[in-house]
């Protein structure tokens, strides 16, 4: 099948959305599908997203997207994000009466409200409902998100789980070369690993009374502020590849304090390294962690952290092995809404004729 994916989030950005999309695309191609990804790095004129300069918003992209649609003639169209490219693609699909699916990766209303409290959640959800309800199917990561969004008036919701690279994120990365990346720090080590941004609720972790040392691993717009406010916390900065896997593996507990993530890919990455996870009872963690034996959730983060500290690391790894990117990609393909074959042939044939006349 020819699958067209439109996304405002793509490499070289480093976040859970990009990892999910890039691994899904790789697996789809390995399964024999032809996938084209339209993203801001294809030469569009862009501006940085306010408060998130790493994310680029493409401007004036309508004619370019139309040309790419016509050249590729997709059988299925997936719009992954609600940015400028996502909106243009949505408009084209609606104007041309093409079926398309979307995915709900981030709790955008909560993100906006965390940065701009004067913008109510209701406004954010109205924006998101308008975007996603125009599609034929919206993919969400967990049952909790499905239920919450259904209550808020979202339609055609279906599950799309996530995977983890169990080769990169592996217990064998723990104490590689006989030394921990946290060498010299008082144990136990409680580590937050991910983007350092206000919506991640990192300060809740940093204010929690815990033994040992707190570490915050990752880049982000709130990094310098937290460095100034919490001089006793260790901030190694952003990491990637094997080095990132070592920071997961060498931690005693990975702490995930966010209330705004729809899944939390780092939860699986930590578990795959054998590191238990502590989190609040929130969307994502409460779907992944309870009953796993690989972490703890609690309304009191300190209680969750201390409970996670007692978890069996081998059980963490065993649980994470149940999540694969191939399963993730297969579910993604099942959730797509391809145009019926006869209609599809007639539609693209008609467009080709119009192009020749033009």
KEKOL-730279 format. One record per residue (C-alpha): x, y, z; residue in one letter. Coordinates in steps of 0.05 Angstrom, whole numbers, plus 5000, padded with zeros to 4 digits. Example, Ala and Ser with C-alpha at 12.3 -4.5 7.8 and 13.67 -1.06 7.14 Angstrom:
% residues 2
{pt {5246,4910,5156},'a'}
{pt {5273,4979,5143},'s'}
This chain:
% residues 358
{pt {5000,5000,5000},'x'}
{pt {5023,5071,4986},'x'}
{pt {5018,5109,5052},'x'}
{pt {5027,5184,5057},'x'}
{pt {5046,5211,5126},'x'}
{pt {5043,5285,5140},'x'}
{pt {5076,5310,5204},'x'}
{pt {5102,5375,5233},'x'}
{pt {5148,5334,5280},'x'}
{pt {5206,5298,5247},'x'}
{pt {5280,5286,5252},'x'}
{pt {5326,5317,5275},'x'}
{pt {5277,5332,5331},'x'}
{pt {5285,5285,5389},'x'}
{pt {5220,5268,5424},'x'}
{pt {5170,5211,5432},'x'}
{pt {5127,5233,5373},'x'}
{pt {5186,5232,5325},'x'}
{pt {5212,5165,5352},'x'}
{pt {5143,5134,5345},'x'}
{pt {5132,5159,5274},'x'}
{pt {5202,5144,5248},'x'}
{pt {5202,5073,5276},'x'}
{pt {5132,5060,5250},'x'}
{pt {5152,5085,5180},'x'}
{pt {5214,5040,5182},'x'}
{pt {5173,4979,5201},'x'}
{pt {5119,4994,5148},'x'}
{pt {5173,4997,5095},'x'}
{pt {5203,4932,5120},'x'}
{pt {5133,4901,5113},'x'}
{pt {5132,4921,5040},'x'}
{pt {5091,4985,5042},'x'}
{pt {5114,5047,5004},'x'}
{pt {5114,5106,5052},'x'}
{pt {5125,5180,5037},'x'}
{pt {5134,5228,5095},'x'}
{pt {5119,5302,5086},'x'}
{pt {5154,5342,5140},'x'}
{pt {5182,5413,5151},'x'}
{pt {5252,5393,5130},'x'}
{pt {5234,5385,5057},'x'}
{pt {5252,5457,5039},'x'}
{pt {5191,5494,5064},'x'}
{pt {5197,5564,5091},'x'}
{pt {5191,5556,5166},'x'}
{pt {5187,5594,5231},'x'}
{pt {5202,5567,5301},'x'}
{pt {5143,5548,5345},'x'}
{pt {5138,5599,5402},'x'}
{pt {5169,5571,5466},'x'}
{pt {5191,5509,5426},'x'}
{pt {5244,5534,5376},'x'}
{pt {5265,5462,5359},'x'}
{pt {5197,5452,5325},'x'}
{pt {5191,5487,5258},'x'}
{pt {5125,5509,5228},'x'}
{pt {5122,5508,5152},'x'}
{pt {5089,5567,5117},'x'}
{pt {5057,5574,5049},'x'}
{pt {5058,5499,5036},'x'}
{pt {4991,5488,5001},'x'}
{pt {5015,5485,4929},'x'}
{pt {5075,5442,4947},'x'}
{pt {5032,5392,4986},'x'}
{pt {4982,5388,4929},'x'}
{pt {5038,5371,4881},'x'}
{pt {5065,5318,4928},'x'}
{pt {4996,5287,4936},'x'}
{pt {4987,5283,4861},'x'}
{pt {5056,5255,4848},'x'}
{pt {5051,5201,4901},'x'}
{pt {4977,5183,4891},'x'}
{pt {4970,5154,4962},'x'}
{pt {4923,5097,4978},'x'}
{pt {4920,5119,5051},'x'}
{pt {4935,5186,5084},'x'}
{pt {4954,5196,5156},'x'}
{pt {4960,5265,5187},'x'}
{pt {5001,5257,5250},'x'}
{pt {5004,5328,5280},'x'}
{pt {4961,5390,5286},'x'}
{pt {5013,5440,5262},'x'}
{pt {5013,5481,5198},'x'}
{pt {5029,5422,5152},'x'}
{pt {4976,5380,5186},'x'}
{pt {4924,5434,5176},'x'}
{pt {4942,5443,5102},'x'}
{pt {4939,5368,5090},'x'}
{pt {4872,5364,5127},'x'}
{pt {4844,5420,5083},'x'}
{pt {4867,5385,5019},'x'}
{pt {4835,5320,5041},'x'}
{pt {4770,5355,5057},'x'}
{pt {4770,5394,4991},'x'}
{pt {4786,5333,4950},'x'}
{pt {4741,5287,4991},'x'}
{pt {4798,5240,5009},'x'}
{pt {4792,5196,5071},'x'}
{pt {4847,5206,5123},'x'}
{pt {4866,5185,5193},'x'}
{pt {4898,5226,5249},'x'}
{pt {4934,5210,5313},'x'}
{pt {4931,5244,5381},'x'}
{pt {5003,5244,5407},'x'}
{pt {5003,5301,5457},'x'}
{pt {4953,5333,5504},'x'}
{pt {4960,5399,5467},'x'}
{pt {4908,5437,5508},'x'}
{pt {4946,5421,5572},'x'}
{pt {5012,5440,5540},'x'}
{pt {4985,5508,5519},'x'}
{pt {4952,5520,5586},'x'}
{pt {5016,5504,5623},'x'}
{pt {5053,5558,5583},'x'}
{pt {4996,5608,5576},'x'}
{pt {4948,5599,5635},'x'}
{pt {4901,5653,5607},'x'}
{pt {4882,5605,5550},'x'}
{pt {4829,5558,5578},'x'}
{pt {4830,5483,5567},'x'}
{pt {4762,5488,5534},'x'}
{pt {4790,5530,5478},'x'}
{pt {4847,5481,5466},'x'}
{pt {4799,5422,5464},'x'}
{pt {4752,5458,5416},'x'}
{pt {4812,5469,5369},'x'}
{pt {4833,5395,5374},'x'}
{pt {4762,5369,5365},'x'}
{pt {4753,5410,5302},'x'}
{pt {4818,5383,5274},'x'}
{pt {4810,5309,5290},'x'}
{pt {4736,5300,5281},'x'}
{pt {4742,5318,5207},'x'}
{pt {4781,5253,5196},'x'}
{pt {4755,5182,5189},'x'}
{pt {4794,5154,5248},'x'}
{pt {4836,5182,5305},'x'}
{pt {4889,5137,5336},'x'}
{pt {4906,5143,5410},'x'}
{pt {4959,5107,5451},'x'}
{pt {4920,5082,5511},'x'}
{pt {4849,5063,5534},'x'}
{pt {4850,5120,5585},'x'}
{pt {4862,5171,5530},'x'}
{pt {4808,5139,5487},'x'}
{pt {4757,5144,5544},'x'}
{pt {4777,5216,5563},'x'}
{pt {4774,5241,5492},'x'}
{pt {4707,5207,5479},'x'}
{pt {4679,5244,5539},'x'}
{pt {4704,5309,5508},'x'}
{pt {4667,5297,5443},'x'}
{pt {4720,5265,5399},'x'}
{pt {4696,5214,5348},'x'}
{pt {4721,5151,5313},'x'}
{pt {4774,5136,5365},'x'}
{pt {4817,5073,5360},'x'}
{pt {4877,5045,5397},'x'}
{pt {4948,5049,5370},'x'}
{pt {5000,5022,5420},'x'}
{pt {5074,5037,5421},'x'}
{pt {5138,4997,5418},'x'}
{pt {5209,4999,5445},'x'}
{pt {5278,4983,5415},'x'}
{pt {5297,4925,5460},'x'}
{pt {5366,4919,5429},'x'}
{pt {5388,4991,5442},'x'}
{pt {5352,4995,5509},'x'}
{pt {5380,4933,5544},'x'}
{pt {5402,4913,5615},'x'}
{pt {5471,4899,5586},'x'}
{pt {5481,4974,5583},'x'}
{pt {5482,4977,5659},'x'}
{pt {5552,4991,5686},'x'}
{pt {5584,4983,5618},'x'}
{pt {5659,4979,5621},'x'}
{pt {5653,4968,5695},'x'}
{pt {5629,5039,5711},'x'}
{pt {5563,5076,5719},'x'}
{pt {5549,5142,5684},'x'}
{pt {5527,5165,5753},'x'}
{pt {5594,5146,5785},'x'}
{pt {5610,5189,5845},'x'}
{pt {5537,5207,5860},'x'}
{pt {5505,5185,5925},'x'}
{pt {5455,5128,5913},'x'}
{pt {5401,5111,5900},'x'}
{pt {5397,5151,5835},'x'}
{pt {5328,5176,5815},'x'}
{pt {5330,5201,5744},'x'}
{pt {5281,5239,5700},'x'}
{pt {5298,5228,5627},'x'}
{pt {5263,5268,5572},'x'}
{pt {5249,5338,5549},'x'}
{pt {5259,5391,5602},'x'}
{pt {5196,5432,5594},'x'}
{pt {5143,5461,5640},'x'}
{pt {5088,5414,5618},'x'}
{pt {5129,5354,5640},'x'}
{pt {5118,5373,5714},'x'}
{pt {5192,5361,5730},'x'}
{pt {5191,5408,5790},'x'}
{pt {5143,5362,5825},'x'}
{pt {5197,5309,5823},'x'}
{pt {5252,5357,5844},'x'}
{pt {5212,5380,5905},'x'}
{pt {5199,5309,5928},'x'}
{pt {5238,5287,5990},'x'}
{pt {5279,5227,5967},'x'}
{pt {5344,5193,5990},'x'}
{pt {5405,5193,5945},'x'}
{pt {5411,5238,5884},'x'}
{pt {5362,5268,5834},'x'}
{pt {5385,5273,5761},'x'}
{pt {5350,5307,5702},'x'}
{pt {5375,5281,5634},'x'}
{pt {5353,5318,5572},'x'}
{pt {5349,5385,5536},'x'}
{pt {5292,5434,5535},'x'}
{pt {5268,5505,5545},'x'}
{pt {5263,5499,5622},'x'}
{pt {5334,5471,5632},'x'}
{pt {5370,5535,5652},'x'}
{pt {5313,5556,5699},'x'}
{pt {5315,5489,5736},'x'}
{pt {5391,5491,5740},'x'}
{pt {5387,5558,5777},'x'}
{pt {5330,5536,5823},'x'}
{pt {5357,5467,5842},'x'}
{pt {5433,5470,5849},'x'}
{pt {5435,5402,5885},'x'}
{pt {5405,5367,5824},'x'}
{pt {5451,5338,5770},'x'}
{pt {5437,5361,5699},'x'}
{pt {5479,5321,5648},'x'}
{pt {5443,5352,5588},'x'}
{pt {5416,5317,5526},'x'}
{pt {5438,5247,5508},'x'}
{pt {5425,5199,5450},'x'}
{pt {5439,5129,5426},'x'}
{pt {5480,5083,5470},'x'}
{pt {5497,5139,5517},'x'}
{pt {5423,5152,5529},'x'}
{pt {5411,5078,5540},'x'}
{pt {5465,5078,5593},'x'}
{pt {5432,5135,5631},'x'}
{pt {5368,5094,5632},'x'}
{pt {5403,5029,5652},'x'}
{pt {5448,5059,5707},'x'}
{pt {5391,5094,5743},'x'}
{pt {5359,5059,5803},'x'}
{pt {5290,5088,5787},'x'}
{pt {5266,5129,5727},'x'}
{pt {5216,5181,5751},'x'}
{pt {5160,5203,5704},'x'}
{pt {5121,5260,5736},'x'}
{pt {5082,5284,5675},'x'}
{pt {5006,5290,5673},'x'}
{pt {5003,5313,5601},'x'}
{pt {5034,5256,5561},'x'}
{pt {4988,5209,5524},'x'}
{pt {5035,5149,5532},'x'}
{pt {5107,5163,5555},'x'}
{pt {5154,5125,5510},'x'}
{pt {5211,5134,5560},'x'}
{pt {5172,5089,5608},'x'}
{pt {5183,5029,5562},'x'}
{pt {5255,5050,5547},'x'}
{pt {5272,5051,5621},'x'}
{pt {5238,4983,5633},'x'}
{pt {5274,4953,5573},'x'}
{pt {5339,4972,5608},'x'}
{pt {5315,4938,5671},'x'}
{pt {5300,5003,5708},'x'}
{pt {5234,5008,5745},'x'}
{pt {5190,5070,5735},'x'}
{pt {5155,5114,5786},'x'}
{pt {5098,5159,5763},'x'}
{pt {5034,5193,5783},'x'}
{pt {4966,5162,5768},'x'}
{pt {4960,5196,5700},'x'}
{pt {4944,5179,5628},'x'}
{pt {4999,5135,5601},'x'}
{pt {5030,5110,5666},'x'}
{pt {4964,5083,5694},'x'}
{pt {4954,5043,5630},'x'}
{pt {5025,5016,5626},'x'}
{pt {5051,5006,5697},'x'}
{pt {4998,4978,5746},'x'}
{pt {5004,4902,5752},'x'}
{pt {5067,4900,5710},'x'}
{pt {5116,4889,5768},'x'}
{pt {5160,4939,5731},'x'}
{pt {5142,5003,5767},'x'}
{pt {5094,5039,5813},'x'}
{pt {5041,5093,5806},'x'}
{pt {5013,5133,5864},'x'}
{pt {4981,5201,5876},'x'}
{pt {5041,5212,5923},'x'}
{pt {5104,5212,5880},'x'}
{pt {5150,5196,5938},'x'}
{pt {5111,5133,5954},'x'}
{pt {5115,5111,5881},'x'}
{pt {5190,5124,5879},'x'}
{pt {5205,5084,5941},'x'}
{pt {5161,5027,5919},'x'}
{pt {5194,5025,5850},'x'}
{pt {5261,5021,5885},'x'}
{pt {5242,4951,5909},'x'}
{pt {5223,4924,5841},'x'}
{pt {5259,4866,5807},'x'}
{pt {5299,4892,5748},'x'}
{pt {5293,4826,5710},'x'}
{pt {5217,4833,5713},'x'}
{pt {5222,4903,5684},'x'}
{pt {5259,4876,5623},'x'}
{pt {5212,4818,5615},'x'}
{pt {5152,4864,5614},'x'}
{pt {5182,4912,5563},'x'}
{pt {5197,4855,5515},'x'}
{pt {5122,4849,5504},'x'}
{pt {5122,4914,5465},'x'}
{pt {5151,4913,5394},'x'}
{pt {5154,4964,5338},'x'}
{pt {5129,4911,5289},'x'}
{pt {5065,4903,5328},'x'}
{pt {5059,4978,5332},'x'}
{pt {5066,4985,5256},'x'}
{pt {5017,4929,5241},'x'}
{pt {4965,4962,5285},'x'}
{pt {4978,5029,5251},'x'}
{pt {4966,4998,5182},'x'}
{pt {4902,4965,5206},'x'}
{pt {4877,5032,5231},'x'}
{pt {4888,5069,5166},'x'}
{pt {4828,5088,5124},'x'}
{pt {4847,5075,5052},'x'}
{pt {4804,5101,4996},'x'}
{pt {4763,5045,4962},'x'}
{pt {4803,5019,4903},'x'}
{pt {4754,5037,4846},'x'}
{pt {4742,5107,4872},'x'}
{pt {4817,5116,4883},'x'}
{pt {4834,5097,4812},'x'}
{pt {4781,5143,4783},'x'}
{pt {4802,5201,4828},'x'}
{pt {4877,5200,4811},'x'}
{pt {4863,5186,4737},'x'}
{pt {4819,5248,4736},'x'}
{pt {4873,5290,4769},'x'}
{pt {4925,5265,4719},'x'}
{pt {4880,5287,4662},'x'}
{pt {4871,5356,4693},'x'}
{pt {4946,5362,4703},'x'}
{pt {4960,5346,4630},'x'}
{pt {4909,5398,4608},'x'}
{pt {4942,5448,4654},'x'}
